Amino acid sequence: MPGFDLRALNRRAALRLSLGVAAGSVMPCRAGGSQTPVPLNDQLGGNISPVHDPSIIMAGDTYYVFSTDLGGGLGASVPWRFSKDLRYWEKGGFAFAEVPAWAKEAVPGTRGIWAPDISHHDGKYLLYYACSTFGKNTSAIGLATNTTLDPAAPGYKWEDRGVVFQSTSTDDFNAIDPNLVVDRDGNHWLAFGSFWSGIKMVALDPASGKPPAGDKKIYSLASRPPGSDPNAIEAPFIAERGGYYYLFCGFDFCCRGADSNYYTVVGRSANVTGPYSDRDGNAMTYGNATIVLPNNTSSRWRGPGGASILKDAEQYYVVYHAYDALRQGTPTLRIAPLEWSADGWPTAII
């Protein structure tokens, strides 16, 4: 499965979800005897903020979320949290003791690690991550690996594998917001991109987790219209369902607290490299997409984005951040089940 090994890692989740233990179709009713189900988002608790750009995976009976470092310093980076039921979250630790030396050299001024992407393949956990500075495309994507996500288990250690892909000021793309995609034939791909000319993809060698030597082809998956204002598009995540690859990404501006006008959209393609189009068949490379998580300026929760997708045997979930207007715009973990139309388009139940 694309992004992470969903079938293997979510079997237990499927059992728990089918029993109504975790999240989805079985939810408690609201107070006062109402039969309206309580949205999963309203059941979240524990340590759920600050969380930005969450990437989720399940290992054993535990869910893990990795997120962007919001500390702004040069200390520990990539905080992770864990939960047994998708509802109550506890703070774990950090994947990195500090920003890797190679990244600080490749990206002068970088002060943290952004937009981690967690997955599991061939007995290893793969953590792709990005280093950049705000508003610039001198950026780099790196890779770290581990044999377990349990810090108490023998062999727990994140090993940094160094640079995977880079961009400079002379490029028309930005090498941040990585997402590992494994297609139905077992080929590995890296989707990435933010602003500039949009969302891109390169092939990866599964053995190294990096592009094959000599393969310099870059695929264009989605963008805003040329010369558009804003040209804001970022945070790709690709999931497979029903013979299609679904490309989720963010439009407009994050990172402005409650004033963020970020929202999450989707398009789909029969092929992992595209072309991707919206529900009406219009190309994502011309700024077209179908809204999944709208930005509601009258809601407490603003600018929903930075999304990743979790799947059990039957149910998909969109895992994202939103800015809490009642708490000075603090980015907060949000999780919503996805419902699918008869023609195969998702709607988030928020």
BELFENDA-V224031 format. One record per residue. N is the residue number from 1. RES is the residue in three letters. SS is DSSP state (A for helix, B for strand, O for the rest). Layout:
BEGIN
((N;RES;SS) (N;RES;SS))
END
This chain:
BEGIN
((1;MET;O) (2;PRO;O) (3;GLY;O) (4;PHE;O) (5;ASP;O) (6;LEU;A) (7;ARG;A) (8;ALA;A) (9;LEU;A) (10;ASN;O) (11;ARG;A) (12;ARG;A) (13;ALA;A) (14;ALA;A) (15;LEU;A) (16;ARG;A) (17;LEU;A) (18;SER;A) (19;LEU;O) (20;GLY;O) (21;VAL;O) (22;ALA;O) (23;ALA;O) (24;GLY;O) (25;SER;O) (26;VAL;O) (27;MET;O) (28;PRO;O) (29;CYS;B) (30;ARG;O) (31;ALA;O) (32;GLY;O) (33;GLY;O) (34;SER;O) (35;GLN;O) (36;THR;O) (37;PRO;B) (38;VAL;O) (39;PRO;O) (40;LEU;A) (41;ASN;A) (42;ASP;A) (43;GLN;A) (44;LEU;O) (45;GLY;B) (46;GLY;B) (47;ASN;O) (48;ILE;O) (49;SER;B) (50;PRO;O) (51;VAL;O) (52;HIS;O) (53;ASP;O) (54;PRO;O) (55;SER;B) (56;ILE;B) (57;ILE;B) (58;MET;B) (59;ALA;B) (60;GLY;O) (61;ASP;O) (62;THR;B) (63;TYR;B) (64;TYR;B) (65;VAL;B) (66;PHE;B) (67;SER;O) (68;THR;O) (69;ASP;O) (70;LEU;O) (71;GLY;O) (72;GLY;O) (73;GLY;O) (74;LEU;O) (75;GLY;O) (76;ALA;O) (77;SER;B) (78;VAL;B) (79;PRO;B) (80;TRP;B) (81;ARG;B) (82;PHE;B) (83;SER;B) (84;LYS;O) (85;ASP;O) (86;LEU;O) (87;ARG;O) (88;TYR;B) (89;TRP;B) (90;GLU;B) (91;LYS;B) (92;GLY;B) (93;GLY;B) (94;PHE;B) (95;ALA;B) (96;PHE;B) (97;ALA;O) (98;GLU;O) (99;VAL;O) (100;PRO;O) (101;ALA;A) (102;TRP;A) (103;ALA;A) (104;LYS;A) (105;GLU;A) (106;ALA;A) (107;VAL;O) (108;PRO;O) (109;GLY;O) (110;THR;O) (111;ARG;O) (112;GLY;O) (113;ILE;O) (114;TRP;B) (115;ALA;B) (116;PRO;B) (117;ASP;B) (118;ILE;B) (119;SER;B) (120;HIS;B) (121;HIS;B) (122;ASP;O) (123;GLY;O) (124;LYS;B) (125;TYR;B) (126;LEU;B) (127;LEU;B) (128;TYR;B) (129;TYR;B) (130;ALA;B) (131;CYS;B) (132;SER;O) (133;THR;O) (134;PHE;O) (135;GLY;O) (136;LYS;O) (137;ASN;O) (138;THR;O) (139;SER;B) (140;ALA;B) (141;ILE;B) (142;GLY;B) (143;LEU;B) (144;ALA;B) (145;THR;B) (146;ASN;B) (147;THR;O) (148;THR;O) (149;LEU;O) (150;ASP;O) (151;PRO;O) (152;ALA;O) (153;ALA;O) (154;PRO;O) (155;GLY;O) (156;TYR;O) (157;LYS;O) (158;TRP;O) (159;GLU;B) (160;ASP;B) (161;ARG;B) (162;GLY;B) (163;VAL;B) (164;VAL;B) (165;PHE;B) (166;GLN;B) (167;SER;B) (168;THR;O) (169;SER;O) (170;THR;O) (171;ASP;O) (172;ASP;O) (173;PHE;O) (174;ASN;O) (175;ALA;O) (176;ILE;O) (177;ASP;O) (178;PRO;O) (179;ASN;B) (180;LEU;B) (181;VAL;B) (182;VAL;B) (183;ASP;O) (184;ARG;O) (185;ASP;O) (186;GLY;O) (187;ASN;O) (188;HIS;B) (189;TRP;B) (190;LEU;B) (191;ALA;B) (192;PHE;B) (193;GLY;O) (194;SER;B) (195;PHE;O) (196;TRP;O) (197;SER;O) (198;GLY;O) (199;ILE;B) (200;LYS;B) (201;MET;B) (202;VAL;B) (203;ALA;B) (204;LEU;B) (205;ASP;B) (206;PRO;O) (207;ALA;O) (208;SER;O) (209;GLY;O) (210;LYS;B) (211;PRO;O) (212;PRO;O) (213;ALA;O) (214;GLY;O) (215;ASP;O) (216;LYS;O) (217;LYS;O) (218;ILE;O) (219;TYR;B) (220;SER;B) (221;LEU;B) (222;ALA;B) (223;SER;O) (224;ARG;O) (225;PRO;O) (226;PRO;O) (227;GLY;O) (228;SER;O) (229;ASP;O) (230;PRO;O) (231;ASN;O) (232;ALA;O) (233;ILE;B) (234;GLU;B) (235;ALA;B) (236;PRO;B) (237;PHE;B) (238;ILE;B) (239;ALA;B) (240;GLU;B) (241;ARG;B) (242;GLY;O) (243;GLY;O) (244;TYR;B) (245;TYR;B) (246;TYR;B) (247;LEU;B) (248;PHE;B) (249;CYS;B) (250;GLY;B) (251;PHE;B) (252;ASP;O) (253;PHE;O) (254;CYS;O) (255;CYS;O) (256;ARG;O) (257;GLY;A) (258;ALA;A) (259;ASP;A) (260;SER;O) (261;ASN;O) (262;TYR;O) (263;TYR;B) (264;THR;B) (265;VAL;B) (266;VAL;B) (267;GLY;B) (268;ARG;B) (269;SER;B) (270;ALA;O) (271;ASN;O) (272;VAL;O) (273;THR;O) (274;GLY;O) (275;PRO;O) (276;TYR;O) (277;SER;B) (278;ASP;O) (279;ARG;O) (280;ASP;O) (281;GLY;O) (282;ASN;O) (283;ALA;B) (284;MET;A) (285;THR;A) (286;TYR;A) (287;GLY;O) (288;ASN;O) (289;ALA;O) (290;THR;B) (291;ILE;B) (292;VAL;B) (293;LEU;B) (294;PRO;O) (295;ASN;O) (296;ASN;O) (297;THR;O) (298;SER;O) (299;SER;O) (300;ARG;O) (301;TRP;B) (302;ARG;B) (303;GLY;B) (304;PRO;B) (305;GLY;B) (306;GLY;B) (307;ALA;B) (308;SER;B) (309;ILE;B) (310;LEU;B) (311;LYS;B) (312;ASP;O) (313;ALA;O) (314;GLU;O) (315;GLN;O) (316;TYR;B) (317;TYR;B) (318;VAL;B) (319;VAL;B) (320;TYR;B) (321;HIS;B) (322;ALA;B) (323;TYR;B) (324;ASP;B) (325;ALA;O) (326;LEU;O) (327;ARG;O) (328;GLN;O) (329;GLY;O) (330;THR;B) (331;PRO;B) (332;THR;B) (333;LEU;B) (334;ARG;B) (335;ILE;B) (336;ALA;B) (337;PRO;B) (338;LEU;B) (339;GLU;B) (340;TRP;B) (341;SER;O) (342;ALA;O) (343;ASP;O) (344;GLY;O) (345;TRP;O) (346;PRO;B) (347;THR;B) (348;ALA;B) (349;ILE;B) (350;ILE;O))
END
